[in-house]
Amino acid sequence: MKIIVAAMPEEVKNIKNHNVIVTGIGKVNAAYKLTERLMIDDVKAIYNVGFAGASHHYEIGDIIIVKEARYHDFDLTFFGYEKGQVPQCPVAFTSDDKLLNQAISLFPNAKLSELFTGDYFMTEHTDIPYVVDMEGAALYQVAYLKKIPIISIKIVSDIVGMDDHYKNYKAFESDQGAKVISEIVDRLVKE
């Protein structure tokens, strides 16, 4: 079974005929809901979809295929770990190679990026391109621990530091976001 995982109902409101989990916002909600589902069903692949903020390197509406996910609010560097690294886990959680290649071939105009996850709304500017959410790396960590292939495809909903941030995000959410996600899911899961 393939499952679609999103944080908010607004992201997946147009998806029909697929196994969809809505986790709620935040790392713990995401990890809990995904683990709960994995205990019931024999899941062969996890497709995380949803909206994401992004650095100034991207534009609203860009389709982003996540190569790797890590936490931006987890820091045990004092003990010799890299920032974002959870003990007994890799520095970054990577997308499954087969699912990554599938996504790249299905969406040749999509951009590849790192995903940073944390439980606060990230507003820091950096020189490196990134997308940011509040659930992705937690989903990747569960998939890593359970040895289940995972891929994440995000739609840029807002740019860190943009003018009228909230207003522009809400316009994207209500107008185009869910439609694009539904089209992506239909193509991904059909394969």
C-alpha positions as CSV (number, residue, x, y, z in Angstrom):
1,M,0.0,0.0,0.0
2,K,1.1,3.5,-0.8
3,I,0.1,6.3,1.5
4,I,-0.2,10.1,1.1
5,V,0.8,12.1,4.2
6,A,0.0,15.8,4.7
7,A,-0.2,18.1,7.7
8,M,-3.4,20.0,7.0
9,P,-6.8,19.1,5.4
10,E,-6.4,22.3,3.2
11,E,-3.5,20.6,1.4
12,V,-5.3,17.4,0.4
13,K,-8.9,18.6,0.1
14,N,-9.0,17.8,-3.6
15,I,-7.5,14.3,-3.4
16,K,-9.9,11.4,-4.1
17,N,-9.4,7.6,-4.2
18,H,-6.0,7.5,-2.4
19,N,-5.0,6.5,1.1
20,V,-4.5,9.9,2.8
21,I,-3.4,10.7,6.3
22,V,-3.7,14.2,7.7
23,T,-1.4,14.4,10.7
24,G,-2.0,17.9,12.1
25,I,0.7,20.5,12.4
26,G,4.0,19.8,14.2
27,K,6.7,17.1,14.5
28,V,5.0,15.1,17.2
29,N,1.6,15.0,15.5
30,A,3.3,13.9,12.3
31,A,5.4,11.2,13.8
32,Y,2.4,9.9,15.9
33,K,-0.1,9.8,13.1
34,L,2.3,8.1,10.7
35,T,3.4,5.5,13.3
36,E,-0.2,4.8,14.2
37,R,-0.9,4.0,10.5
38,L,2.2,1.9,10.0
39,M,1.1,-0.3,12.9
40,I,-2.1,-1.1,11.1
41,D,-1.3,-1.3,7.4
42,D,1.5,-2.9,5.4
43,V,2.8,0.3,3.8
44,K,5.3,0.0,1.0
45,A,5.9,3.7,0.2
46,I,5.2,7.1,1.9
47,Y,4.5,10.2,-0.2
48,N,4.6,13.3,1.9
49,V,3.0,16.3,0.1
50,G,2.1,19.8,1.2
51,F,2.9,23.5,1.4
52,A,6.3,24.8,2.4
53,G,7.9,28.1,3.0
54,A,11.1,28.7,1.1
55,S,14.2,30.8,0.8
56,H,14.4,33.6,-1.7
57,H,15.9,31.2,-4.2
58,Y,12.4,30.0,-5.1
59,E,9.0,31.4,-6.1
60,I,5.5,30.8,-4.9
61,G,4.1,27.8,-6.8
62,D,7.4,26.1,-7.4
63,I,7.3,22.3,-7.1
64,I,10.1,21.1,-4.9
65,I,11.3,17.5,-4.7
66,V,13.0,16.9,-1.4
67,K,16.4,15.2,-1.6
68,E,17.0,15.2,2.1
69,A,15.3,16.4,5.3
70,R,16.7,17.5,8.6
71,Y,15.7,19.4,11.7
72,H,16.5,23.1,12.0
73,D,15.5,23.3,15.7
74,F,17.4,20.2,17.1
75,D,20.9,20.9,18.4
76,L,23.2,18.6,20.2
77,T,26.4,20.1,18.7
78,F,27.7,20.4,22.3
79,F,27.9,16.6,22.3
80,G,29.6,16.3,18.9
81,Y,26.6,15.8,16.7
82,E,25.9,18.0,13.6
83,K,23.2,20.6,14.0
84,G,19.9,18.9,13.3
85,Q,21.2,15.4,13.9
86,V,19.4,13.0,16.2
87,P,21.6,10.4,18.0
88,Q,21.7,7.0,16.2
89,C,20.4,8.6,13.1
90,P,22.1,10.1,10.0
91,V,22.9,13.8,9.7
92,A,20.1,14.1,7.2
93,F,17.3,11.7,6.2
94,T,17.3,11.0,2.5
95,S,14.5,10.4,0.0
96,D,14.4,6.9,-1.3
97,D,16.4,6.6,-4.6
98,K,13.7,4.9,-6.6
99,L,11.0,7.3,-5.5
100,L,13.3,10.3,-6.0
101,N,14.1,9.2,-9.6
102,Q,10.4,8.6,-10.3
103,A,9.5,12.1,-9.1
104,I,12.3,13.7,-11.1
105,S,11.1,11.9,-14.3
106,L,7.5,12.8,-13.7
107,F,8.2,16.4,-12.8
108,P,11.2,17.5,-14.9
109,N,10.6,21.2,-14.2
110,A,10.6,20.6,-10.4
111,K,13.5,21.8,-8.3
112,L,15.5,19.7,-5.9
113,S,16.1,21.0,-2.4
114,E,16.8,20.3,1.2
115,L,13.9,20.4,3.7
116,F,14.3,21.9,7.1
117,T,11.8,21.0,9.7
118,G,11.1,22.6,13.1
119,D,8.4,23.5,15.5
120,Y,8.7,27.2,15.0
121,F,8.0,29.4,12.0
122,M,11.5,29.8,10.4
123,T,12.2,33.4,9.3
124,E,16.0,33.3,9.0
125,H,17.7,34.2,5.7
126,T,20.5,31.9,4.5
127,D,22.7,31.7,1.4
128,I,21.7,28.1,0.7
129,P,18.4,27.3,-1.0
130,Y,15.9,25.4,1.2
131,V,12.3,24.7,1.9
132,V,10.9,24.6,5.4
133,D,7.9,22.9,7.1
134,M,6.9,21.7,10.6
135,E,6.5,17.9,9.9
136,G,8.7,16.5,7.1
137,A,11.9,15.5,8.9
138,A,9.8,13.7,11.6
139,L,8.1,11.7,8.9
140,Y,11.5,10.9,7.4
141,Q,12.7,9.8,10.8
142,V,9.8,7.4,11.3
143,A,10.3,6.0,7.7
144,Y,14.1,5.6,8.4
145,L,13.4,3.7,11.7
146,K,10.7,1.5,10.0
147,K,12.8,1.1,6.8
148,I,10.0,2.3,4.5
149,P,10.7,4.3,1.3
150,I,9.7,7.9,1.5
151,I,9.7,10.9,-0.8
152,S,8.4,14.5,-0.1
153,I,7.1,16.9,-2.7
154,K,6.3,20.4,-1.6
155,I,4.7,23.4,-3.2
156,V,6.2,26.7,-2.2
157,S,3.4,28.6,-0.5
158,D,5.4,31.5,0.9
159,I,8.9,33.0,0.8
160,V,10.7,33.8,4.1
161,G,10.6,37.5,4.7
162,M,8.1,38.4,2.0
163,D,5.8,41.4,2.2
164,D,2.3,40.7,3.4
165,H,3.4,37.2,4.3
166,Y,0.2,36.0,6.0
167,K,-2.1,37.5,3.4
168,N,-0.1,36.0,0.5
169,Y,0.1,32.6,2.1
170,K,-3.7,32.5,2.7
171,A,-4.4,33.5,-0.9
172,F,-2.1,30.6,-2.1
173,E,-3.7,28.2,0.3
174,S,-7.3,29.0,-0.7
175,D,-6.7,29.3,-4.5
176,Q,-4.1,27.1,-6.1
177,G,-2.2,24.9,-3.5
178,A,-4.6,22.0,-3.1
179,K,-5.2,21.8,-6.8
180,V,-1.5,21.4,-7.6
181,I,-1.0,18.8,-4.8
182,S,-4.0,16.8,-6.1
183,E,-2.5,16.7,-9.7
184,I,0.9,15.7,-8.3
185,V,-0.5,12.8,-6.2
186,D,-2.6,11.5,-9.1
187,R,0.6,11.2,-11.2
188,L,2.8,9.9,-8.5
189,V,0.5,7.1,-7.2
190,K,-0.5,6.0,-10.7
191,E,3.0,4.9,-11.5
